[in-house]
Amino acid sequence: MAGLVITIIVLYYQNKSLDKNNQIQAVELMAAKDSAVMYKTKAGQAYFQTKAVEIEKNALKQSLEAQGFDLKQLKAEKVVWRNVESALRLELKVAGTIHTNVKDSTVQDSVPSKPPITIQKIDWTNEYLTLNGVIKNKIFDATYDYRIKINSVAEKKGKSFIVTTSLSDKQATIVSGSQLIITPTSKWYMKPWLWGVVGLVAGHYITK
């Protein structure tokens, strides 16, 4: 019986370290190949798919760092990394053109005695991006506002996860992305290999 206990203890720590390292390596591989793939629905709506990796809690810190998160930055944002349940990183790109009229207007010079200054105003929007600007003394000053809706779901397919994301702005694309899905660390007595070892070793002692 002592031999059985020692065997289980040794194998437990060996497999615990191996499982953790394998999970971290999977995250590193995902981060190295984090490009997004674009598809289109029958209606022509684009959607993007990226990968996700499921890890256990004991591999969380190294996995967050491997994915590209700065733990100091998370702390500054009042995020306790130990409490993280899911981590998503996406890089978005928006490209398009603007065609609009320029409206002439006049404003009073800062020096009251001088004549009014001619300026051009620009007001443009496409539902997602709003641009308001003026051209004064050959200098263009503007403010902008950009808002889109993002829908993202993670789906398990076999042993892997696929993250499908859609954007309301058709001019926006996802360049790259990756996600961590964190699960509680499995209890030692729930490991499949453990019961295999118990069966083999117990069988050995029984047949002696």
Stockholm file with secondary structure:
# STOCKHOLM 1.0

chainA/1-208         MAGLVITIIVLYYQNKSLDKNNQIQAVELMAAKDSAVMYKTKAGQAYFQTKAVEIEKNALKQSLEAQGFDLKQLKAEKVVWRNVESALRLELKVAGTIHTNVKDSTVQDSVPSKPPITIQKIDWTNEYLTLNGVIKNKIFDATYDYRIKINSVAEKKGKSFIVTTSLSDKQATIVSGSQLIITPTSKWYMKPWLWGVVGLVAGHYITK
#=GR chainA/1-208 SS CHHHHHHHHHHHHHHHHHHHHHHHHHHHHHHHTCBCEEEECTTCCEEEEEEEEEEEGGGHHHHHHHHTCCHHHHHHTTCCGGGCCEEEEEEEEECCCCCCCCEEEEECCSSTTSCCEEEEEEEEECSSEEEEEEEETTEEEEEEEECCCEEEEEEEETTEEEEEEEESCTTEEEEEEEEEEEECCCCGGGCHHHHHHHHHHHHHHHTC
#=GC SS_cons         CHHHHHHHHHHHHHHHHHHHHHHHHHHHHHHHTCBCEEEECTTCCEEEEEEEEEEEGGGHHHHHHHHTCCHHHHHHTTCCGGGCCEEEEEEEEECCCCCCCCEEEEECCSSTTSCCEEEEEEEEECSSEEEEEEEETTEEEEEEEECCCEEEEEEEETTEEEEEEEESCTTEEEEEEEEEEEECCCCGGGCHHHHHHHHHHHHHHHTC
//
